Amino acid sequence: MSLQWYPGHMTKARRVIAEAVPAHDVIIEVLDARMPAASSNPVVTELRRQKPCLKVLSKSDLADPEATAAWLRVLTGGPVLWFDGRPGGETLAIALRADRPSEAKTRIPELCQRLAPNRSGPGKMVRAMVLGIPNVGKSTLVNTLAGRKVANVRDEPAVTKARQYVVLKNGMVLSDLPGILWPNIEDGTAALRLALGGAIPDAALDYENVAMFGAKFFLAHYPAVLCARFKLDVVPPTAEALLLAIGQRRGGLRKGGVVDLHKAADVLLHEFRSGALGRISLEWPPS
């Protein structure tokens, strides 16, 4: 599966980002803690050039804690050049939980100040640009740092359409821009992870194909979680068998007892995206 979903406003956003980067001191790239590599946009890496970067792993309360710890080790003390794809600009990383807003409000300004030590004092506060793919949690982060709702938040991609400036109480200036993907995601597995995580509108997807991918992954890596959540006595042998079992247990039966696979797929995707399925990561850093 390759992905070529790239709305027109993303082309405009890319141009705006490129023009605005020189005026900022730090790039804050928000990543999905469940898939930090798949949600790392190469366009952001290209546009930020030599600017220092703070990688924020959002939704870490939904991710496997062992996988998140491994990613933080890679981002802060391991092969960072592999992850960034290019040298230049110090990189720091932090994992954030939605239920701990005070941590974000304290730690992110501290880390941004560390990345831009020359920006302190009257009239010299840090200017940071918040970037990331759609539906990764950028606007939620901006609202948390601001301590009020200044950016629209919905559980769907491509909500933010225009650039927004926010001045924090400590004087730090944030620029919140629309989430952007890259024009052609050729890595089929990465595209499926992005789709599974909700970075792409469901209308642009082969819904059942994405659910099959997720079912196969969950069976391989989190079978006990599936059995507990869907009250299964045994682990289904295949992804299709899992979806059939979910449909039978969650009101996905048509006349004649036939399982509605689309309904079953919807249940599985919703359970994963909401965290109801458990703390699951879709990728680990390379060994």
C-alpha positions in Angstrom: 0.0 0.0 0.0 1.5 3.4 -1.1 -0.3 6.6 -0.1 -0.8 9.7 -2.2 -3.4 11.5 -0.1 -2.1 15.1 -0.1 -4.8 17.9 0.1 -4.1 21.3 -1.4 -3.8 23.1 1.9 -0.8 20.8 2.7 1.1 22.2 -0.3 0.4 25.7 1.0 1.5 24.7 4.5 4.8 23.4 3.2 5.5 26.7 1.6 4.6 28.6 4.7 6.8 26.4 6.9 9.8 26.8 4.5 9.4 30.6 4.6 9.0 30.7 8.4 11.7 28.4 9.6 14.5 31.0 9.5 12.6 33.2 12.0 12.4 30.4 14.6 14.9 29.1 17.1 13.6 25.6 17.7 11.5 23.2 15.8 9.1 21.1 18.0 8.2 18.0 16.0 5.2 16.1 17.5 5.4 12.4 16.9 3.0 9.6 17.7 4.6 7.6 20.5 3.1 4.4 19.1 5.0 4.8 15.8 7.7 7.5 16.1 9.5 6.5 12.8 6.4 6.3 10.7 5.0 9.6 12.0 8.4 11.4 11.5 7.8 13.5 8.4 10.9 13.7 6.1 9.6 17.0 4.8 10.0 18.5 8.4 13.6 17.1 8.5 14.3 18.7 5.1 12.7 22.1 6.0 14.2 22.6 9.4 17.7 22.4 8.0 20.2 23.0 10.9 17.6 24.2 13.5 17.7 22.3 16.8 14.7 20.1 17.3 12.7 18.8 20.2 10.9 15.5 19.4 7.7 15.2 21.4 6.3 11.7 21.6 2.6 12.4 22.1 0.0 9.8 23.2 2.6 7.9 25.2 -0.2 6.8 27.6 -1.5 4.7 24.6 1.9 3.3 23.7 3.8 0.3 25.0 6.0 1.8 27.8 9.0 -0.5 26.9 8.9 0.6 23.3 8.6 4.3 24.3 11.6 4.0 26.6 13.6 2.4 23.8 12.7 5.2 21.4 13.8 7.8 23.9 17.1 6.1 24.3 17.6 6.2 20.5 16.5 9.8 20.2 18.6 11.2 23.0 21.6 8.9 23.2 21.6 6.5 20.3 21.8 6.7 16.5 20.0 10.0 16.2 21.4 10.6 12.7 19.6 7.4 11.5 16.3 8.8 12.8 16.8 12.4 11.6 18.2 11.4 8.3 20.8 14.2 8.3 23.4 15.8 10.7 23.1 19.2 12.2 21.1 20.7 15.0 20.9 19.2 18.5 18.0 16.9 19.0 16.2 16.3 22.4 13.2 14.1 23.0 10.4 13.8 25.6 7.4 11.5 25.9 4.2 13.1 27.1 1.0 11.7 28.5 -2.4 13.4 28.0 -3.2 13.0 31.7 -0.1 14.9 32.8 -0.4 18.4 31.3 1.7 20.0 34.0 4.7 18.0 32.9 4.4 19.4 29.3 4.0 23.0 30.6 7.2 22.7 32.7 9.5 20.5 30.6 8.9 21.7 27.1 9.9 25.4 27.7 12.9 24.1 29.7 14.1 21.9 26.8 13.5 24.6 24.2 15.5 27.0 26.3 18.3 24.5 26.4 18.2 24.1 22.7 18.4 27.9 22.2 20.6 29.1 25.1 21.2 32.5 23.5 17.4 33.4 23.5 16.9 34.6 27.1 16.2 37.9 28.7 13.8 40.8 27.8 12.7 40.7 24.1 14.7 37.5 23.4 12.4 34.7 24.4 12.5 31.4 22.5 10.5 31.2 19.2 9.3 27.6 18.5 7.5 26.2 15.6 5.2 23.2 16.3 5.1 20.7 13.4 3.9 17.2 12.8 1.6 15.0 10.7 -2.2 15.3 10.9 -4.0 14.1 14.0 -0.7 13.6 16.0 -1.6 15.9 18.9 -0.1 19.3 17.8 -3.1 21.4 18.7 -3.6 19.5 22.0 0.0 20.3 22.9 -0.4 24.0 22.0 -3.6 24.2 24.1 -1.8 22.5 27.0 1.2 24.9 26.9 -1.1 27.9 26.6 -3.3 26.8 29.4 -6.4 27.5 27.4 -8.1 26.5 24.1 -6.4 28.4 21.3 -6.3 25.7 18.7 -9.1 23.4 17.4 -8.9 19.8 18.5 -10.9 16.9 17.0 -10.1 13.2 16.7 -9.6 13.4 12.9 -6.8 14.5 10.7 -6.4 17.9 8.9 -8.3 20.0 11.4 -5.8 22.9 11.6 -5.8 24.7 8.3 -4.1 28.0 9.1 -1.0 29.2 11.0 -1.6 30.4 14.5 0.7 32.3 16.9 0.5 31.8 20.7 2.5 33.7 23.3 2.9 31.7 26.5 2.9 33.3 30.0 6.7 32.9 30.2 7.1 34.9 26.9 7.9 31.9 24.7 6.2 32.2 21.3 4.7 29.2 19.5 3.7 28.9 15.9 1.1 26.2 15.3 0.8 25.1 11.6 -1.4 22.6 9.8 -0.3 19.0 9.9 1.4 17.8 6.7 2.2 14.5 5.2 4.6 14.0 2.4 3.3 13.8 -1.2 4.0 10.1 -1.8 4.5 7.6 1.1 6.1 4.7 -0.7 6.8 2.6 2.4 3.7 0.5 2.4 4.1 -0.6 6.0 4.5 2.9 7.2 1.4 4.0 5.3 -0.6 1.3 6.9 0.6 2.3 10.4 -0.3 5.9 9.7 -3.7 4.8 8.5 -4.2 2.5 11.5 -3.3 5.4 13.9 -5.7 7.9 12.3 -3.3 10.2 10.5 -5.4 9.9 7.3 -9.1 10.3 6.9 -11.0 7.0 6.8 -12.6 8.0 3.5 -9.2 7.9 1.8 -8.5 4.3 3.0 -9.3 0.8 2.2 -10.8 0.4 5.6 -10.9 -3.3 5.8 -7.3 -3.7 4.5 -6.1 -1.4 7.2 -8.0 -3.4 9.8 -6.5 -6.6 8.5 -3.0 -5.1 8.8 -3.8 -4.1 12.4 -5.3 -7.5 13.3 -2.3 -9.4 11.9 0.1 -7.1 13.9 -1.9 -7.4 17.1 -2.1 -11.2 16.8 1.7 -11.4 16.3 2.7 -9.0 19.1 -0.2 -8.6 21.6 -2.4 -11.7 21.5 -3.1 -11.7 25.2 -4.4 -8.2 24.9 -6.9 -9.2 22.2 -8.1 -12.2 24.1 -8.7 -10.1 27.2 -10.4 -7.2 25.4 -12.7 -9.3 23.2 -13.2 -12.2 25.7 -11.7 -14.8 23.4 -11.0 -18.3 24.7 -8.3 -19.0 22.2 -6.1 -16.8 20.0 -7.6 -16.7 16.4 -5.3 -18.2 13.8 -5.6 -15.5 11.2 -6.4 -11.8 10.9 -9.7 -12.6 9.2 -10.6 -15.0 12.0 -10.0 -12.3 14.5 -12.3 -9.8 12.7 -15.0 -12.5 12.4 -14.8 -13.1 16.1 -15.0 -9.4 16.8 -18.0 -9.0 14.6 -19.8 -11.9 16.3 -19.2 -10.3 19.7 -19.8 -6.7 18.9 -23.0 -6.6 17.0 -21.5 -7.0 13.6 -23.9 -9.7 12.3 -26.1 -9.4 9.2 -29.1 -11.5 8.4 -28.3 -15.2 8.3 -25.4 -14.8 10.8 -23.0 -13.3 8.3 -20.4 -11.0 9.8 -20.2 -7.5 8.6 -16.4 -7.2 8.2 -16.6 -3.4 7.8 -18.4 -3.1 11.1 -15.8 -5.4 12.7 -13.0 -3.4 11.2 -14.5 -0.2 12.6 -14.6 -1.7 16.1 -11.0 -2.8 16.0 -9.7 0.5 14.7 -11.7 2.5 17.2 -10.5 0.3 20.1 -6.9 0.8 19.1 -7.0 4.5 18.4 -8.9 5.3 21.6 -6.6 3.1 23.8 -9.4 0.8 24.8 -7.4 -2.1 23.4 -4.5 -1.4 25.6 -1.0 0.2 25.5 0.3 -0.9 22.1 3.2 0.3 19.9 3.3 -0.3 16.2 7.1 -0.2 15.9 10.3 -0.4 17.9 13.6 1.3 17.1 16.1 -0.8 15.1 18.4 -2.9 17.2 
